[in-house]
Amino acid sequence: MTATQVWNNVFLTGATGYFGSHILAELLRCGTGHVTCHLRGGGADRIEGALRKNRLWQDDFAGRFTAMQGDLAQPKLGLGLAFDRLVGKIDCVIHNGANVNYVLGLKQLRAANVVATQDALRLAEASAAPFLFVSTLRLFDHRTDSTPIRERDLVDPQQAMRYGYANTKMLSERLVTAAARRGVATAIFRPGLMCGDGLVGAPNPRDAVTLLIQACAKLGVAPESPLQINSTSVAYGAQGLVALGLRTGAGATEPGSIWHVVHDTATRMTDVFKLMQDMGAPLRLIPYPEWVEKLRASPDSDLAPLIEYFTPDFPVESTRRLFDSKVTRDTLSDLGVTHPETDARFWRANLNGMRDCGVLPDFKQLQEVS
């Protein structure tokens, strides 16, 4: 990466979230001059706190980012006159912020997730700056026909509309695509289930997979089923977004490009649960229907709000959701960005990271105490 391939001032939303803090760290590592971070409350100390919490802080980050308080659910991102003063002073907008909630409907999420995207696009367009949008592969949750999902596949609106969060991302993507037709340099990034890799940063404590692992550890039982997932190492996601974003800004990619930032090889969750047993977890594998009933009987579980996702067909359907992100993978490989293999070593490192950060207990210590 040469000196001409960096930004002077990036506007980043969602900077204190899990993925956002990794994007911020990657921007600063790559030589970005300054990052203006939109956040709902707090100042630069809160941003630094998120970087430290996720084990990303470097001393040379100090003084290279500022906090701008706002609210995604309010007009102009809740920035008021500061929104207008930003125009022309930024050379890239990365819209990563959103209300990530799998329970609420479109009505409750529209302002923070759709209208905010529209306002962030206005800022980018008025500044003649590229616009990078973080979407989700949950747009394809309905694809269970064993046909590989590729970057250019169309989203089925009837299916996406069934879930509020996915619906907001579909509507936001339409806004981004319309902006690309107007000449705005845009790119859409759809990550899979975001997780750590045990090597860079800390695990994602609020990710659905982490919540599943944590819930099973607390229950003492886990489902033995075909359930599988496609994950995204957060380091790969952040490095990929910045690398592809720089190409977008330089006009090296087609406006409106869509990238699937995910590992195509799925992980069977039963294999992860067995790794937990190897770590000393007092975990018993039981039939999936029995596990669902135990989860229903535990309303205080962090996974309880997602209980409706665990339908009888959920595990088998997950085996028919296949990804082929060859276009993204090959492009990133040419840029020197590769995803670690999601093998036993990868997941063991993830589990160790969860233990080290207190998301999971130290099972071996528990055995010694008992």
N, C-alpha and C positions, 0 to 999 in steps of 0.2 A: 504494500500500500504506500503510495507516494504522498508527499505533502499536499499535493493538489487534490487528493482524494479524500479530504476530510471536510466536515462542516464547521462553520464558525459559531453558529448559535442554533441549537435544536430546541424545539418546543415539544416536550414530552408529557403526556397525560398518564396517570396511573403509575407514577414513578416510585411510590412506596410499596406497591404490591410485589408479589413474588417475582413474576416475570418482569415487571417494570424496573425493579431494582437491578436485575441482571442486564436489562437493556441499557440502563444508565451506566453501569460499570463498564460494559463493552464499549459504549460510546466514548467514555473517558479514556479507556485503554487505547482506543484507536486514534486518539489525538484530537477529538472534537474540542474546539476551543471553549465552548460554554454550553450548558444545558439549562434551559428554563423549565422548571418542573411544576406542573399544575398539580395542586393537591388541595384537599378540602379543608384541612386545618393544620396548624403547626408551621414551622419554618425549616430552615436548612438543617437544623439539628435533628428534626424528624427524619429527613432524607438520609442524613448520615447514620442515624440509628438503624434505619432499614438496611442500609448497606452493611453495617457491622453485624446486624442480626443474621444476615444471610452470608456472612463470612466473605464479603467482597471488598471491604474497605482497603484502600491504598492511600498512603499519606499524600501522594501527588494529586489526589482528587480534590483536596481542600481548596476552596475558593473558585472552583470551576463549575459550580452549579448554584442556582438560586431557586428559592421557593416563591411561587405565585399562588396565593390562596384564591380558590374559586369553588364552584359547585357544578358538576356536570349536568345536574338536573335543572339548572337555571339558564336563562337566555345568555348568549355570549359566554358560555361556560362559567357563568357566575363571576366573570372578571370585570364587568362594567366598562368604564372608560379605559382600563388597562388593556382590554382586548384590542381596541382601536390603536393604542400606542404600540402594540406588538407588530402591526402590519409593516412589512418592509424591513423588519429588524431580525427576522429569522430566515434561515435558509433550508429548513426541513421541519415538517410536522410529523410526529409519530404519535398516533392516537391508539393508545393501549388501554386507557382507562374505560371502565364499564361497571355496571352493577351486575356482577356475576351471581345470578340467583336462578336455580333450576326449579323453583317452586312458584315464584310470582309470574303473573301474566303480562301480556303486551302493554296493557293500560298502565300498570305500575312501573314498568321498565322503560317505556317509550322515551320519556324526557332525558333520562341519563344515558340511554344507549343509542337512540336514533337521532333525536334532535341535537344531542351533543356532537354526533358525527357530522351532521350538517353544518354546525357552527365551526367545528375544527376544519372542515373542508373550506369554508369561507375564508378562514384565516390563511390557509395554505394558498388558495387561489389568489387572494389579494396580495400576497407576498411573493407570488411567482415561485413558490417553494414546492418541492415534492411532498407527497402525502402518503405515509405508510400506515396501513390500517391492520390492526390485529383482530382477526375474526376467529373462527373455531371450526374444527372438523365435526362438531356435533351437528352441523347442518346435514350430515349424512347418516345420522343414527338410524334412519329408516332403511338404509341400503343393506338388506340382508339376503341378497340374491346370488352371492358369491361372484358377482361381476366386479373386477378391480375398480376402485374409485380413483380417478385421475384428476389432475389439476383443472382441466377444462370441462369436466363433467358439470352439467347444469344441476342446480339445486331444485328439488321438487317443492314448489311453494305450498302445495296442499299439506305436505308432510311437515315442513318447517314451521308452518303456522300452528301446529298442534302444541308446540312448546314456546312459552313466552320468550325465553332467552334466545333460543335459536331463531325465532321470528325476528327479534330485534337485529340480530346479526345479518340475516338475509336482507332486511330492509336497508340496513346500513351499507351492505355491499352494493346494493342497487344505486345508492347515492354516490358511492365511490366510482362505480362503473360509468355513471352519467358524467361525473367530473372528468374522467379520462377521455370521454368523447369530446369534451369541451377543450381538451388540450392540456389538462393538468397531469403532471407526471405522478402516477399513482401506482401502488402495489398493495395487494391483499395477501396477508399471511394467515394461514390456517394451521395452527399447531394441534397436536394430539393432546393426550392427557399429560400435563406438564409435571415432570418429576426431576429430582436431582440425579447426580450420577455418583455421589459419594466422593468425588474428586474436586469438584468446583462448587463452592457455596454449600448451603444447607438444604435440607429437604423442604418440600412445599407442604406446610402443615394443614392447608385447607383443600388440597386437591382430593378429588373423589377417591383416587386409589389409596392415598394416605389414610383417608377416613375409613376406607374399607379395611385396610390392614390394622389400623388402630382399633376399630370396633371389634374385629375378630380376636385381637389380643386381649381385649377387656372381657369379651364373652367367654373366652377359653375354647371357642369352637370356630371352625371355618368351613365354608362349603366345598365339598369335593364334587366338582362339576367341570364341564368343558369351558367355563367362562374364561375369555381371553381379552386382552386389551392391547392397543397400540399406543405406545408412550413416546414422549418427546423429552430428551434430555434438555434441561433449561439452558445449559451452556450452548448446546447446538442451536437451540431456538434463538437465543440472543445474538450469537455470532452470525447465524444465517440471516437474521433480519437486518443487521447492520451492513453486512457484506452485500446483500442483494439491494438494500436501500441505497447504498452508495452508487451502485450500477444504475438504479432507477433515476437518481438525481443527475447522473452523467449522461442520461439518454441511451445507456447501453442495453436497456431492456425495453420491451414493448410496453407502452402505457396501459395500465389496467392489468398488468401481469398478476397471476394468482399462483401462490406457492404453497405447497403442502409440506409443512415442516414437521415430519413425523418419521418414525422408523417403521418400515413396512412389515418387518417380522413381528408377529404378535407374541405376547407372553401369556402362557397359561397361568392363571392365578393360583391354581393348585400347586404348581411348581414353586411359586413364591411362598406359599404357606408351608411347604415342606422345608424350604430354606429356614423359615422361622423356627421350625421344630429343631433343625440342626443347630440353631443358635441357642437352644435350650428353652424355647417357648413352650409352656404347658398348653399346647394347642392340639385339639382333637378334630380330625376331619370327619364331617358328618354329611349325609345327603343334603343336597341343596334345599328341597322343600322344608326339611326339618330346621335348617339354619335360618331360613326366612321367618319361620314361626318364632324362633328364639329372638330374632331381631325385632319382630313386631311386639314381643313381650318386654322389650327394653326401650321404652319411649325416651329415656334420657340419653340414649346413644347419639353420638354426633352424626351417625349415619341415618338416624330416624327420619329426617325430612326427605330423604331420597328413597324411602321404602317402596314407593309406588313404581320405581324403576325396576325393581326385582320381581318381574313377572315370571310365571312358570317357564316361558320360552326364552327368557333373557339369556341364559348361558349358551344355548344352542344357536340363537340368532347371532350372538357375538362371533361365532366361528364362521359365519357367512358374510361378515363385513370385512372385506379385503381392500388393502390399499396398494397402489402402484404410483409412488411419487418419484419415478425415475427422472423426470424433467428437473425437478428441484434438486434431487440428490446429485445428479451429474453436474448441474450448474454449480452447486456449492462445492463439490469435490474439486472442480477446476479452480475454485477460489481458495482452496486449502481448508475447507470446513467439512468435517465428516462426523457422523453420529457414531458413538461407541456401540458395539454390539450389545443388544439387550439380552445377554446370556446370564448364567448363574453368577458370574463375577460382578456384572453390572448391578444385579438386584441385591446381591450380598452387600455391596458397597452402599446401596441405597438404604438397606435395612440398618446397617451400621451407622449411617448418617442419622437416621431417625432415632436410633438409640442415643447417640452422642448429643443430640439436640433435645432429648427429653420427650420426643414424640412417642417413643416406645421405651418400655423399661429395660433395664439390663437383666435379661432373663437368667443369666448364669448367677448373678448376685442373688436374685430371688430364690434360686434353688439352694444356694448356700445358707441363706437365712432360714428357709423352711427346713 
